Amino acid sequence: MVEDAERVHIRRALERSSKSVSRTAELLGISRKTLWEKMKRLGVTA
């Protein structure tokens, strides 16, 4: 359930940033590396 919410949050941030991983990480307040790790774990693609 928490993973579902995190997945949705990341996908929405990706949409707002035109799929830019750098901008998405900035919007979420996390590093690009952390974002990539979360995306891989959650099965989210840019």
PyMOL Python script that loads the backbone (N, CA, C, O; Angstrom):
from pymol import cmd

cmd.read_pdbstr("""\
ATOM      1  N   MET A   1       0.817  -1.186   0.000  1.00  0.00           N
ATOM      2  CA  MET A   1       0.000   0.000   0.000  1.00  0.00           C
ATOM      3  C   MET A   1       0.867   1.260   0.000  1.00  0.00           C
ATOM      4  O   MET A   1       0.597   2.190  -0.760  1.00  0.00           O
ATOM      5  N   VAL A   2       1.891   1.304   0.829  1.00  0.00           N
ATOM      6  CA  VAL A   2       2.801   2.445   0.840  1.00  0.00           C
ATOM      7  C   VAL A   2       3.550   2.515  -0.481  1.00  0.00           C
ATOM      8  O   VAL A   2       3.767   3.601  -1.020  1.00  0.00           O
ATOM      9  N   GLU A   3       3.947   1.356  -1.004  1.00  0.00           N
ATOM     10  CA  GLU A   3       4.646   1.334  -2.289  1.00  0.00           C
ATOM     11  C   GLU A   3       3.754   1.861  -3.403  1.00  0.00           C
ATOM     12  O   GLU A   3       4.234   2.555  -4.300  1.00  0.00           O
ATOM     13  N   ASP A   4       2.466   1.544  -3.363  1.00  0.00           N
ATOM     14  CA  ASP A   4       1.535   2.056  -4.370  1.00  0.00           C
ATOM     15  C   ASP A   4       1.482   3.579  -4.324  1.00  0.00           C
ATOM     16  O   ASP A   4       1.514   4.234  -5.366  1.00  0.00           O
ATOM     17  N   ALA A   5       1.403   4.138  -3.133  1.00  0.00           N
ATOM     18  CA  ALA A   5       1.350   5.594  -2.973  1.00  0.00           C
ATOM     19  C   ALA A   5       2.648   6.234  -3.465  1.00  0.00           C
ATOM     20  O   ALA A   5       2.624   7.273  -4.125  1.00  0.00           O
ATOM     21  N   GLU A   6       3.772   5.613  -3.142  1.00  0.00           N
ATOM     22  CA  GLU A   6       5.066   6.136  -3.574  1.00  0.00           C
ATOM     23  C   GLU A   6       5.176   6.081  -5.097  1.00  0.00           C
ATOM     24  O   GLU A   6       5.673   7.019  -5.719  1.00  0.00           O
ATOM     25  N   ARG A   7       4.717   4.993  -5.689  1.00  0.00           N
ATOM     26  CA  ARG A   7       4.729   4.828  -7.143  1.00  0.00           C
ATOM     27  C   ARG A   7       3.915   5.943  -7.818  1.00  0.00           C
ATOM     28  O   ARG A   7       4.371   6.555  -8.784  1.00  0.00           O
ATOM     29  N   VAL A   8       2.725   6.196  -7.306  1.00  0.00           N
ATOM     30  CA  VAL A   8       1.859   7.250  -7.856  1.00  0.00           C
ATOM     31  C   VAL A   8       2.525   8.618  -7.700  1.00  0.00           C
ATOM     32  O   VAL A   8       2.502   9.430  -8.626  1.00  0.00           O
ATOM     33  N   HIS A   9       3.110   8.872  -6.544  1.00  0.00           N
ATOM     34  CA  HIS A   9       3.775  10.150  -6.267  1.00  0.00           C
ATOM     35  C   HIS A   9       4.923  10.385  -7.255  1.00  0.00           C
ATOM     36  O   HIS A   9       5.063  11.485  -7.790  1.00  0.00           O
ATOM     37  N   ILE A  10       5.732   9.371  -7.496  1.00  0.00           N
ATOM     38  CA  ILE A  10       6.853   9.496  -8.429  1.00  0.00           C
ATOM     39  C   ILE A  10       6.336   9.696  -9.849  1.00  0.00           C
ATOM     40  O   ILE A  10       6.853  10.543 -10.578  1.00  0.00           O
ATOM     41  N   ARG A  11       5.334   8.938 -10.250  1.00  0.00           N
ATOM     42  CA  ARG A  11       4.784   9.090 -11.608  1.00  0.00           C
ATOM     43  C   ARG A  11       4.220  10.487 -11.831  1.00  0.00           C
ATOM     44  O   ARG A  11       4.426  11.072 -12.894  1.00  0.00           O
ATOM     45  N   ARG A  12       3.519  11.025 -10.852  1.00  0.00           N
ATOM     46  CA  ARG A  12       2.971  12.384 -10.979  1.00  0.00           C
ATOM     47  C   ARG A  12       4.088  13.419 -11.079  1.00  0.00           C
ATOM     48  O   ARG A  12       3.998  14.361 -11.866  1.00  0.00           O
ATOM     49  N   ALA A  13       5.132  13.244 -10.287  1.00  0.00           N
ATOM     50  CA  ALA A  13       6.264  14.169 -10.344  1.00  0.00           C
ATOM     51  C   ALA A  13       6.955  14.072 -11.701  1.00  0.00           C
ATOM     52  O   ALA A  13       7.380  15.089 -12.249  1.00  0.00           O
ATOM     53  N   LEU A  14       7.075  12.863 -12.249  1.00  0.00           N
ATOM     54  CA  LEU A  14       7.661  12.695 -13.580  1.00  0.00           C
ATOM     55  C   LEU A  14       6.828  13.414 -14.636  1.00  0.00           C
ATOM     56  O   LEU A  14       7.379  14.046 -15.537  1.00  0.00           O
ATOM     57  N   GLU A  15       5.520  13.323 -14.532  1.00  0.00           N
ATOM     58  CA  GLU A  15       4.643  14.018 -15.478  1.00  0.00           C
ATOM     59  C   GLU A  15       4.828  15.530 -15.377  1.00  0.00           C
ATOM     60  O   GLU A  15       4.903  16.214 -16.397  1.00  0.00           O
ATOM     61  N   ARG A  16       4.903  16.052 -14.162  1.00  0.00           N
ATOM     62  CA  ARG A  16       5.073  17.500 -13.963  1.00  0.00           C
ATOM     63  C   ARG A  16       6.416  17.990 -14.490  1.00  0.00           C
ATOM     64  O   ARG A  16       6.546  19.152 -14.877  1.00  0.00           O
ATOM     65  N   SER A  17       7.408  17.116 -14.506  1.00  0.00           N
ATOM     66  CA  SER A  17       8.750  17.526 -14.922  1.00  0.00           C
ATOM     67  C   SER A  17       9.062  17.107 -16.351  1.00  0.00           C
ATOM     68  O   SER A  17      10.228  17.090 -16.747  1.00  0.00           O
ATOM     69  N   SER A  18       8.052  16.771 -17.121  1.00  0.00           N
ATOM     70  CA  SER A  18       8.235  16.332 -18.515  1.00  0.00           C
ATOM     71  C   SER A  18       9.187  15.145 -18.609  1.00  0.00           C
ATOM     72  O   SER A  18       9.995  15.062 -19.534  1.00  0.00           O
ATOM     73  N   LYS A  19       9.088  14.228 -17.649  1.00  0.00           N
ATOM     74  CA  LYS A  19       9.875  12.988 -17.601  1.00  0.00           C
ATOM     75  C   LYS A  19      11.366  13.206 -17.343  1.00  0.00           C
ATOM     76  O   LYS A  19      12.168  12.299 -17.567  1.00  0.00           O
ATOM     77  N   SER A  20      11.747  14.392 -16.877  1.00  0.00           N
ATOM     78  CA  SER A  20      13.142  14.663 -16.538  1.00  0.00           C
ATOM     79  C   SER A  20      13.444  14.094 -15.152  1.00  0.00           C
ATOM     80  O   SER A  20      12.875  14.530 -14.151  1.00  0.00           O
ATOM     81  N   VAL A  21      14.340  13.125 -15.110  1.00  0.00           N
ATOM     82  CA  VAL A  21      14.675  12.495 -13.831  1.00  0.00           C
ATOM     83  C   VAL A  21      15.352  13.505 -12.901  1.00  0.00           C
ATOM     84  O   VAL A  21      15.083  13.516 -11.700  1.00  0.00           O
ATOM     85  N   SER A  22      16.214  14.340 -13.442  1.00  0.00           N
ATOM     86  CA  SER A  22      16.887  15.349 -12.613  1.00  0.00           C
ATOM     87  C   SER A  22      15.879  16.303 -11.994  1.00  0.00           C
ATOM     88  O   SER A  22      15.938  16.586 -10.798  1.00  0.00           O
ATOM     89  N   ARG A  23      14.961  16.795 -12.803  1.00  0.00           N
ATOM     90  CA  ARG A  23      13.939  17.732 -12.307  1.00  0.00           C
ATOM     91  C   ARG A  23      12.994  17.034 -11.327  1.00  0.00           C
ATOM     92  O   ARG A  23      12.583  17.627 -10.329  1.00  0.00           O
ATOM     93  N   THR A  24      12.654  15.787 -11.610  1.00  0.00           N
ATOM     94  CA  THR A  24      11.776  15.027 -10.720  1.00  0.00           C
ATOM     95  C   THR A  24      12.427  14.859  -9.353  1.00  0.00           C
ATOM     96  O   THR A  24      11.782  15.055  -8.323  1.00  0.00           O
ATOM     97  N   ALA A  25      13.702  14.495  -9.346  1.00  0.00           N
ATOM     98  CA  ALA A  25      14.418  14.336  -8.075  1.00  0.00           C
ATOM     99  C   ALA A  25      14.423  15.651  -7.308  1.00  0.00           C
ATOM    100  O   ALA A  25      14.238  15.670  -6.092  1.00  0.00           O
ATOM    101  N   GLU A  26      14.635  16.746  -8.026  1.00  0.00           N
ATOM    102  CA  GLU A  26      14.629  18.066  -7.398  1.00  0.00           C
ATOM    103  C   GLU A  26      13.250  18.370  -6.799  1.00  0.00           C
ATOM    104  O   GLU A  26      13.152  18.851  -5.670  1.00  0.00           O
ATOM    105  N   LEU A  27      12.189  18.087  -7.561  1.00  0.00           N
ATOM    106  CA  LEU A  27      10.824  18.314  -7.066  1.00  0.00           C
ATOM    107  C   LEU A  27      10.541  17.506  -5.803  1.00  0.00           C
ATOM    108  O   LEU A  27       9.874  17.983  -4.884  1.00  0.00           O
ATOM    109  N   LEU A  28      11.055  16.277  -5.769  1.00  0.00           N
ATOM    110  CA  LEU A  28      10.802  15.390  -4.639  1.00  0.00           C
ATOM    111  C   LEU A  28      11.763  15.615  -3.475  1.00  0.00           C
ATOM    112  O   LEU A  28      11.558  15.085  -2.384  1.00  0.00           O
ATOM    113  N   GLY A  29      12.813  16.402  -3.710  1.00  0.00           N
ATOM    114  CA  GLY A  29      13.775  16.683  -2.646  1.00  0.00           C
ATOM    115  C   GLY A  29      14.691  15.514  -2.334  1.00  0.00           C
ATOM    116  O   GLY A  29      15.135  15.343  -1.199  1.00  0.00           O
ATOM    117  N   ILE A  30      14.972  14.701  -3.362  1.00  0.00           N
ATOM    118  CA  ILE A  30      15.875  13.558  -3.194  1.00  0.00           C
ATOM    119  C   ILE A  30      16.929  13.588  -4.295  1.00  0.00           C
ATOM    120  O   ILE A  30      16.783  14.308  -5.282  1.00  0.00           O
ATOM    121  N   SER A  31      17.985  12.807  -4.123  1.00  0.00           N
ATOM    122  CA  SER A  31      19.035  12.759  -5.139  1.00  0.00           C
ATOM    123  C   SER A  31      18.574  11.942  -6.344  1.00  0.00           C
ATOM    124  O   SER A  31      17.652  11.133  -6.243  1.00  0.00           O
ATOM    125  N   ARG A  32      19.225  12.163  -7.480  1.00  0.00           N
ATOM    126  CA  ARG A  32      18.904  11.383  -8.681  1.00  0.00           C
ATOM    127  C   ARG A  32      19.144   9.900  -8.427  1.00  0.00           C
ATOM    128  O   ARG A  32      18.366   9.054  -8.866  1.00  0.00           O
ATOM    129  N   LYS A  33      20.224   9.591  -7.717  1.00  0.00           N
ATOM    130  CA  LYS A  33      20.536   8.191  -7.425  1.00  0.00           C
ATOM    131  C   LYS A  33      19.410   7.542  -6.624  1.00  0.00           C
ATOM    132  O   LYS A  33      18.981   6.429  -6.931  1.00  0.00           O
ATOM    133  N   THR A  34      18.937   8.240  -5.600  1.00  0.00           N
ATOM    134  CA  THR A  34      17.844   7.715  -4.781  1.00  0.00           C
ATOM    135  C   THR A  34      16.589   7.531  -5.623  1.00  0.00           C
ATOM    136  O   THR A  34      15.892   6.524  -5.498  1.00  0.00           O
ATOM    137  N   LEU A  35      16.301   8.511  -6.486  1.00  0.00           N
ATOM    138  CA  LEU A  35      15.124   8.399  -7.347  1.00  0.00           C
ATOM    139  C   LEU A  35      15.252   7.189  -8.262  1.00  0.00           C
ATOM    140  O   LEU A  35      14.304   6.413  -8.393  1.00  0.00           O
ATOM    141  N   TRP A  36      16.412   7.014  -8.900  1.00  0.00           N
ATOM    142  CA  TRP A  36      16.605   5.855  -9.784  1.00  0.00           C
ATOM    143  C   TRP A  36      16.416   4.547  -9.016  1.00  0.00           C
ATOM    144  O   TRP A  36      15.797   3.614  -9.529  1.00  0.00           O
ATOM    145  N   GLU A  37      16.939   4.470  -7.800  1.00  0.00           N
ATOM    146  CA  GLU A  37      16.785   3.257  -6.985  1.00  0.00           C
ATOM    147  C   GLU A  37      15.315   2.985  -6.677  1.00  0.00           C
ATOM    148  O   GLU A  37      14.857   1.846  -6.760  1.00  0.00           O
ATOM    149  N   LYS A  38      14.579   4.040  -6.319  1.00  0.00           N
ATOM    150  CA  LYS A  38      13.147   3.889  -6.033  1.00  0.00           C
ATOM    151  C   LYS A  38      12.391   3.470  -7.291  1.00  0.00           C
ATOM    152  O   LYS A  38      11.525   2.597  -7.238  1.00  0.00           O
ATOM    153  N   MET A  39      12.721   4.094  -8.422  1.00  0.00           N
ATOM    154  CA  MET A  39      12.048   3.764  -9.679  1.00  0.00           C
ATOM    155  C   MET A  39      12.290   2.299 -10.043  1.00  0.00           C
ATOM    156  O   MET A  39      11.367   1.601 -10.463  1.00  0.00           O
ATOM    157  N   LYS A  40      13.515   1.841  -9.884  1.00  0.00           N
ATOM    158  CA  LYS A  40      13.841   0.447 -10.193  1.00  0.00           C
ATOM    159  C   LYS A  40      13.069  -0.501  -9.276  1.00  0.00           C
ATOM    160  O   LYS A  40      12.490  -1.488  -9.732  1.00  0.00           O
ATOM    161  N   ARG A  41      13.067  -0.190  -7.982  1.00  0.00           N
ATOM    162  CA  ARG A  41      12.381  -1.038  -6.998  1.00  0.00           C
ATOM    163  C   ARG A  41      10.873  -1.085  -7.240  1.00  0.00           C
ATOM    164  O   ARG A  41      10.236  -2.120  -7.041  1.00  0.00           O
ATOM    165  N   LEU A  42      10.311   0.048  -7.671  1.00  0.00           N
ATOM    166  CA  LEU A  42       8.862   0.149  -7.849  1.00  0.00           C
ATOM    167  C   LEU A  42       8.398  -0.156  -9.276  1.00  0.00           C
ATOM    168  O   LEU A  42       7.198  -0.205  -9.544  1.00  0.00           O
ATOM    169  N   GLY A  43       9.356  -0.361 -10.194  1.00  0.00           N
ATOM    170  CA  GLY A  43       8.992  -0.655 -11.579  1.00  0.00           C
ATOM    171  C   GLY A  43       8.469   0.548 -12.344  1.00  0.00           C
ATOM    172  O   GLY A  43       7.619   0.411 -13.224  1.00  0.00           O
ATOM    173  N   VAL A  44       8.978   1.734 -12.007  1.00  0.00           N
ATOM    174  CA  VAL A  44       8.560   2.970 -12.677  1.00  0.00           C
ATOM    175  C   VAL A  44       9.602   3.323 -13.733  1.00  0.00           C
ATOM    176  O   VAL A  44      10.803   3.262 -13.472  1.00  0.00           O
ATOM    177  N   THR A  45       9.138   3.691 -14.926  1.00  0.00           N
ATOM    178  CA  THR A  45      10.053   4.109 -15.986  1.00  0.00           C
ATOM    179  C   THR A  45       9.824   5.573 -16.325  1.00  0.00           C
ATOM    180  O   THR A  45       8.731   6.107 -16.139  1.00  0.00           O
ATOM    181  N   ALA A  46      10.879   6.213 -16.828  1.00  0.00           N
ATOM    182  CA  ALA A  46      10.779   7.634 -17.197  1.00  0.00           C
ATOM    183  C   ALA A  46      10.311   7.786 -18.620  1.00  0.00           C
ATOM    184  O   ALA A  46      10.168   8.908 -19.107  1.00  0.00           O
TER     185      ALA A  46
END
""", "prot")
cmd.dss("prot")
cmd.show_as("cartoon", "prot")
cmd.util.cbc("prot")
cmd.orient("prot")
